[in-house]
């Protein structure tokens, strides 16, 4: 039963689901004029993954607004008020998921498949947005002869592999200054969604490949149709300024001069995987997943209702738990947790967020201020419920809770 008076922090309203038309907004993918505004968030943290080691600094973390606009012409979604100057992608940015056995198995399987499918043994691989370098290291360990990784958040001491001697890491953002770098395979995973001028970026990449028609390009990024269909407000946050469906991603690459040869979903259909090669002119759609405009229109029409239901369900659950004095923790301190807590306006109702990444322990989530702890902390804290931020990890987390001797209510964020 929902309490008559929910905690004050849960009554903070940051969300607007009403639709309106912005005739001045331009789609950065296709250049279409006029976007349908369908989701707005006020005062959300500009970063989700920066390490903040003081709670006061976390509570005072910089915020900005988000205003999602939809292009009915190509199906792309963008934050129309995005300001890239507020970001600080540096060595304080802790994005790695590699401490999860589930994610590590996926990454290794994908790397093995790419090495074999694209005959990368003895060849050169360039990764744009390589993070801490784990995936590039995998590609080189599994057969690539040489690697080049570009990312401002790279930390040299985190790379412990014999393959490191064959990899050049550049702590910078990829841009025209690196157009001279040549590789047989260009990889870009979970980076394009952080870039606002998407069309400009992909066209620049295509220009750097002139005269190299055999170069294979591979992109991996979050799938947006799922977010819309689930009303998954926890998957919408400031760092992600660009939201792609399989079709909108393929349309962008084809228009920029690539031939898209493969388009698929992976990781419980949470990720889009796109493979392409340079083409002399724009190519026609021919893959099943490209035909998704009508499905996207429908999912967008249902989003406000689904998102509203999710918000109401979690506000009710957390209010009742607080009223009953039950201890609730989140598992997973990444962007999903930050979006979940700040969109709902949660502070005191949840004290701790669990993460298996030791580099995050003792830090605090921006704006909402929860402390990040390791799993062992739960032996003493004895929570009543654990909310898992990504359902794909439920089995892994359930097993760890069992090893800790804890019997708790285990919930998935999309329950």
C-alpha positions as CSV (number, residue, x, y, z in Angstrom):
1,X,0.0,0.0,0.0
2,X,1.3,3.5,-0.9
3,X,1.8,5.8,2.1
4,X,-0.5,8.8,2.3
5,X,2.5,11.2,2.6
6,X,5.5,10.0,0.7
7,X,9.0,11.2,1.7
8,X,9.6,14.8,0.6
9,X,12.5,13.9,-1.7
10,X,10.3,11.5,-3.6
11,X,7.9,14.3,-4.4
12,X,10.5,16.3,-6.4
13,X,9.3,16.4,-9.9
14,X,11.9,16.6,-12.7
15,X,10.0,15.0,-15.5
16,X,7.8,16.4,-18.3
17,X,6.1,13.9,-20.6
18,X,3.9,16.3,-22.6
19,X,4.7,16.5,-26.4
20,X,5.4,19.6,-28.3
21,X,7.0,20.6,-31.6
22,X,10.2,22.5,-32.0
23,X,10.3,23.9,-35.5
24,X,13.8,25.3,-35.0
25,X,15.5,22.1,-33.9
26,X,17.5,20.3,-36.6
27,X,18.2,16.6,-36.7
28,X,22.0,16.1,-36.6
29,X,21.6,12.8,-38.4
30,X,19.7,13.7,-41.5
31,X,19.4,17.5,-41.3
32,X,15.6,17.4,-41.1
33,X,14.0,20.6,-39.7
34,X,11.6,20.4,-36.8
35,X,11.7,17.8,-34.0
36,X,8.9,16.4,-31.8
37,X,9.8,17.0,-28.1
38,X,8.5,14.1,-26.0
39,X,10.6,13.9,-22.8
40,X,12.2,16.5,-20.6
41,X,14.2,16.3,-17.4
42,X,15.3,19.2,-15.3
43,X,18.5,19.5,-13.2
44,X,20.1,16.2,-13.8
45,X,23.8,15.5,-13.3
46,X,25.9,16.2,-16.4
47,X,28.1,13.1,-15.6
48,X,27.1,9.7,-14.3
49,X,30.5,8.0,-14.1
50,X,32.9,10.5,-12.7
51,X,34.4,9.4,-9.4
52,X,33.3,11.8,-6.6
53,X,35.0,11.0,-3.3
54,X,33.2,13.5,-1.1
55,X,29.4,13.4,-0.4
56,X,29.2,17.2,-0.2
57,X,30.7,17.4,-3.7
58,X,28.3,14.8,-4.9
59,X,25.3,16.6,-3.6
60,X,26.5,19.8,-5.3
61,X,27.4,18.2,-8.5
62,X,26.7,20.3,-11.7
63,X,23.4,19.7,-13.4
64,X,21.8,20.5,-16.7
65,X,18.5,20.0,-18.4
66,X,17.6,17.3,-21.0
67,X,15.0,17.8,-23.8
68,X,14.6,14.8,-26.2
69,X,13.5,15.5,-29.7
70,X,12.4,12.9,-32.2
71,X,13.0,13.2,-36.0
72,X,10.0,11.5,-37.8
73,X,12.0,11.6,-41.0
74,X,14.8,9.3,-40.0
75,X,13.8,8.0,-36.5
76,X,16.7,9.6,-34.6
77,X,16.4,11.0,-31.1
78,X,18.6,13.8,-29.7
79,X,18.9,16.0,-26.7
80,X,18.1,19.4,-28.2
81,X,19.6,21.4,-25.3
82,X,22.8,19.4,-25.0
83,X,26.0,21.3,-24.0
84,X,29.2,19.3,-24.5
85,X,31.3,21.9,-22.7
86,X,30.1,20.8,-19.3
87,X,31.7,17.4,-19.7
88,X,35.0,16.2,-18.2
89,X,36.0,12.9,-19.8
90,X,39.2,12.2,-18.0
91,X,41.0,9.6,-15.9
92,X,38.4,10.2,-13.2
93,X,35.8,8.8,-15.6
94,X,35.1,5.2,-14.5
95,X,33.0,3.4,-17.1
96,X,34.3,-0.1,-17.2
97,X,32.0,-3.1,-16.9
98,X,34.8,-5.6,-17.1
99,X,34.5,-6.7,-13.4
100,X,31.3,-8.6,-14.2
101,X,31.8,-12.2,-15.3
102,X,28.6,-11.9,-17.4
103,X,29.9,-8.9,-19.3
104,X,33.4,-10.3,-19.6
105,X,32.1,-13.4,-21.2
106,X,30.1,-11.3,-23.7
107,X,33.1,-9.1,-24.5
108,X,35.5,-12.0,-25.0
109,X,33.0,-13.9,-27.2
110,X,32.4,-10.8,-29.3
111,X,36.1,-10.1,-29.6
112,X,36.8,-13.8,-30.7
113,X,34.0,-13.6,-33.2
114,X,35.3,-10.3,-34.7
115,X,38.9,-11.6,-35.0
116,X,37.7,-14.7,-36.8
117,X,34.9,-13.2,-38.9
118,X,37.1,-10.3,-40.2
119,X,40.4,-12.2,-40.4
120,X,42.1,-9.8,-38.0
121,X,45.1,-12.1,-37.2
122,X,48.2,-10.2,-38.0
123,X,46.3,-7.0,-38.8
124,X,45.9,-3.5,-37.3
125,X,42.9,-2.5,-35.2
126,X,41.9,1.1,-34.3
127,X,39.4,1.6,-31.4
128,X,37.7,5.0,-31.1
129,X,36.7,5.6,-27.5
130,X,38.6,2.6,-26.1
131,X,38.0,3.5,-22.4
132,X,40.4,1.6,-20.2
133,X,41.5,-0.5,-23.2
134,X,40.1,-3.9,-22.2
135,X,38.4,-4.7,-25.5
136,X,41.3,-3.6,-27.6
137,X,43.6,-5.7,-25.5
138,X,41.3,-8.6,-26.1
139,X,41.4,-8.2,-29.8
140,X,45.2,-8.1,-29.8
141,X,45.5,-11.1,-27.4
142,X,43.2,-13.1,-29.7
143,X,45.2,-12.4,-32.8
144,X,45.4,-8.7,-34.0
145,X,49.0,-7.8,-34.6
146,X,48.8,-4.1,-33.6
147,X,46.3,-1.9,-31.8
148,X,45.7,1.8,-31.6
149,X,43.3,3.1,-28.9
150,X,42.0,6.7,-28.5
151,X,40.3,7.9,-25.3
152,X,40.9,10.7,-22.8
153,X,40.0,8.4,-19.9
154,X,42.7,5.8,-20.5
155,X,44.8,4.8,-17.5
156,X,48.1,3.1,-18.5
157,X,48.6,1.2,-15.2
158,X,45.3,-0.6,-15.7
159,X,46.6,-2.4,-18.8
160,X,48.3,-5.6,-17.7
161,X,48.8,-7.8,-20.7
162,X,51.7,-8.9,-22.9
163,X,49.7,-7.5,-25.8
164,X,50.2,-4.0,-24.4
165,X,53.6,-3.8,-26.1
166,X,51.8,-3.9,-29.5
167,X,49.2,-1.2,-28.6
168,X,49.5,2.5,-28.9
169,X,47.2,4.4,-26.6
170,X,46.4,8.1,-27.2
171,X,44.7,10.0,-24.4
172,X,42.6,12.3,-26.4
173,X,39.3,12.6,-28.3
174,X,39.2,11.2,-31.8
175,X,39.0,13.9,-34.4
176,X,40.3,15.2,-37.8
177,X,43.8,15.3,-36.3
178,X,43.8,11.5,-36.3
179,X,42.4,11.0,-39.8
180,X,45.9,9.9,-40.9
181,X,45.8,6.7,-38.7
182,X,45.3,3.6,-40.8
183,X,43.9,0.3,-39.7
184,X,42.3,-2.8,-41.2
185,X,39.5,-2.7,-38.7
186,X,37.9,0.4,-36.9
187,X,36.0,-0.3,-33.8
188,X,33.8,2.1,-31.8
189,X,31.8,0.8,-28.8
190,X,29.5,2.8,-26.7
191,X,30.9,6.1,-27.8
192,X,28.6,7.5,-30.6
193,X,25.7,7.9,-28.1
194,X,27.9,10.5,-26.3
195,X,28.5,12.6,-29.5
196,X,26.0,15.3,-30.5
197,X,27.0,16.1,-34.1
198,X,26.5,12.5,-35.1
199,X,26.2,13.1,-38.9
200,X,29.4,15.2,-38.9
201,X,31.3,12.5,-36.9
202,X,30.3,9.6,-39.2
203,X,31.0,11.6,-42.3
204,X,34.4,12.6,-41.0
205,X,35.2,9.0,-40.3
206,X,34.1,8.0,-43.8
207,X,36.3,10.7,-45.3
208,X,39.3,9.3,-43.4
209,X,38.8,6.0,-45.2
210,X,38.9,7.3,-48.7
211,X,41.0,5.0,-50.8
212,X,40.7,2.2,-48.2
213,X,37.5,0.3,-49.3
214,X,38.5,-2.9,-47.5
215,X,38.5,-1.3,-44.1
216,X,35.8,-2.8,-41.9
217,X,34.0,-0.5,-39.4
218,X,32.2,-1.9,-36.3
219,X,30.0,0.1,-34.0
220,X,28.2,-1.0,-30.8
221,X,25.8,1.2,-28.9
222,X,22.5,1.1,-26.9
223,X,19.3,0.1,-28.6
224,X,16.6,2.8,-28.2
225,X,13.4,0.9,-29.3
226,X,13.7,-1.2,-26.1
227,X,14.0,2.0,-24.0
228,X,10.9,3.5,-25.6
229,X,8.8,0.2,-25.4
230,X,9.8,-0.4,-21.7
231,X,9.4,3.2,-20.6
232,X,13.0,2.7,-19.3
233,X,13.6,6.2,-17.8
234,X,16.8,4.9,-16.1
235,X,18.3,4.5,-19.6
236,X,18.0,8.2,-20.3
237,X,20.7,10.6,-18.9
238,X,22.7,13.6,-19.8
239,X,25.9,11.9,-21.1
240,X,23.8,10.1,-23.7
241,X,22.8,12.9,-26.1
242,X,22.1,10.6,-29.1
243,X,19.7,7.7,-29.2
244,X,19.6,5.2,-32.0
245,X,17.4,2.5,-33.2
246,X,18.9,-0.1,-35.6
247,X,17.2,1.7,-38.5
248,X,18.2,5.2,-37.7
249,X,21.8,4.0,-37.2
250,X,21.9,2.2,-40.5
251,X,20.3,5.2,-42.3
252,X,23.0,7.5,-40.9
253,X,25.8,5.2,-42.1
254,X,24.4,4.6,-45.5
255,X,23.8,8.4,-46.1
256,X,27.4,9.0,-45.0
257,X,28.9,6.7,-47.7
258,X,29.0,3.3,-46.0
259,X,27.5,0.0,-47.1
260,X,26.0,-1.6,-44.0
261,X,26.6,-5.3,-44.3
262,X,25.3,-6.5,-40.9
263,X,22.9,-5.1,-38.3
264,X,22.0,-7.1,-35.2
265,X,21.0,-7.0,-31.6
266,X,23.0,-8.4,-28.7
267,X,23.3,-8.6,-25.0
268,X,19.7,-9.5,-24.3
269,X,18.7,-7.1,-27.2
270,X,20.2,-4.1,-25.3
271,X,22.9,-3.3,-27.9
272,X,23.0,-2.6,-31.6
273,X,25.9,-4.1,-33.5
274,X,26.6,-2.5,-36.9
275,X,29.2,-3.6,-39.5
276,X,30.0,-1.5,-42.5
277,X,32.6,-0.8,-45.2
278,X,33.2,2.4,-47.3
279,X,31.1,2.7,-50.4
280,X,31.5,5.0,-53.4
281,X,27.9,6.4,-52.9
282,X,25.0,6.0,-50.6
283,X,23.6,2.5,-50.5
284,X,20.0,1.3,-50.3
285,X,18.6,-0.4,-47.2
286,X,18.4,-4.2,-47.4
287,X,18.6,-5.6,-43.9
288,X,15.5,-6.6,-41.9
289,X,16.2,-4.5,-38.8
290,X,16.5,-1.3,-40.9
291,X,12.8,-1.2,-41.5
292,X,11.8,0.2,-38.1
293,X,10.3,3.6,-38.6
294,X,6.7,2.6,-38.1
295,X,7.7,0.6,-35.0
296,X,9.6,3.6,-33.6
297,X,6.6,5.9,-34.2
298,X,4.4,3.5,-32.3
299,X,6.8,3.0,-29.5
300,X,7.2,6.8,-29.1
301,X,3.4,7.2,-29.0
302,X,3.2,4.7,-26.1
303,X,6.3,6.0,-24.2
304,X,4.6,8.6,-22.0
305,X,2.1,6.1,-20.7
306,X,4.8,3.4,-20.1
307,X,7.3,5.8,-18.5
308,X,4.6,7.3,-16.3
309,X,3.6,3.8,-15.1
310,X,7.3,3.0,-14.3
311,X,7.7,6.2,-12.4
312,X,4.6,5.7,-10.4
313,X,5.4,2.1,-9.6
314,X,8.9,2.9,-8.3
315,X,7.8,5.9,-6.3
316,X,5.1,3.8,-4.6
317,X,7.5,1.0,-3.9
318,X,10.2,3.2,-2.4
319,X,7.8,5.3,-0.4
320,X,6.2,2.2,1.1
321,X,9.7,0.7,1.9
322,X,10.7,3.9,3.6
323,X,7.5,4.0,5.6
324,X,8.0,0.5,6.8
325,X,11.7,1.0,7.6
326,X,12.9,-1.5,5.1
327,X,16.5,-1.2,3.8
328,X,16.7,-1.1,0.0
329,X,20.0,-0.9,-2.0
330,X,20.7,-0.7,-5.7
331,X,23.1,-3.0,-7.4
332,X,25.1,-1.3,-10.1
333,X,26.4,2.3,-9.7
334,X,26.6,3.3,-13.3
335,X,24.5,5.6,-15.4
336,X,21.3,3.6,-14.9
337,X,21.5,4.0,-11.2
338,X,22.2,7.7,-11.4
339,X,19.3,8.2,-13.8
340,X,17.0,6.0,-11.7
341,X,17.7,7.9,-8.5
342,X,17.8,11.5,-9.8
343,X,14.7,11.1,-12.0
344,X,12.7,9.8,-9.1
345,X,14.2,12.4,-6.7
346,X,15.6,9.7,-4.3
347,X,18.1,10.6,-1.5
348,X,17.5,9.3,2.0
349,X,15.2,6.4,1.0
350,X,18.3,4.5,-0.3
351,X,21.7,4.9,1.5
352,X,23.9,2.6,-0.5
353,X,24.6,1.4,-4.0
354,X,26.6,-1.8,-4.5
355,X,29.2,-2.2,-7.3
356,X,31.7,-5.0,-7.9
357,X,34.2,-2.5,-9.5
358,X,36.7,-1.7,-6.6
359,X,37.7,1.6,-8.2
360,X,34.3,3.0,-7.3
361,X,34.2,1.9,-3.6
362,X,34.0,4.8,-1.2
363,X,32.8,7.2,-3.8
364,X,29.3,8.8,-4.1
365,X,26.7,9.1,-6.8
366,X,26.3,12.6,-8.2
367,X,23.4,14.7,-7.0
368,X,21.6,11.9,-5.1
369,X,24.6,11.3,-2.9
370,X,24.5,7.5,-2.1
371,X,27.7,5.9,-1.1
372,X,29.1,3.1,-3.4
373,X,30.1,0.0,-1.5
374,X,31.4,-3.5,-2.4
375,X,29.2,-6.6,-2.0
376,X,30.9,-7.7,1.2
377,X,29.4,-4.6,2.9
378,X,26.0,-6.2,2.7
379,X,27.0,-8.9,5.2
380,X,26.8,-6.3,8.0
381,X,24.2,-4.0,6.5
382,X,21.6,-6.8,5.9
383,X,19.4,-5.2,3.3
384,X,15.7,-6.2,2.9
385,X,15.7,-5.7,-0.9
386,X,18.1,-5.3,-3.7
387,X,17.1,-3.6,-7.0
388,X,19.3,-4.7,-9.9
389,X,19.9,-2.0,-12.4
390,X,20.3,-4.3,-15.4
391,X,18.2,-7.5,-15.5
392,X,20.9,-9.4,-17.4
393,X,22.9,-9.5,-14.2
394,X,20.1,-10.9,-12.0
395,X,21.5,-14.5,-11.9
396,X,25.0,-13.3,-11.3
397,X,23.9,-11.1,-8.4
398,X,21.6,-13.7,-7.0
399,X,24.5,-16.1,-6.8
400,X,26.7,-13.6,-5.0
401,X,24.0,-12.8,-2.5
402,X,23.7,-16.5,-1.8
403,X,27.4,-16.7,-1.2
404,X,27.1,-13.8,1.2
405,X,24.4,-15.8,3.1
406,X,21.8,-13.2,2.4
407,X,18.1,-13.8,1.7
408,X,16.6,-10.7,0.3
409,X,13.9,-9.5,-2.1
410,X,15.7,-9.4,-5.4
411,X,14.1,-7.1,-7.9
412,X,15.0,-6.0,-11.5
413,X,14.6,-2.3,-12.4
414,X,12.2,-3.3,-15.2
415,X,9.9,-5.5,-13.0
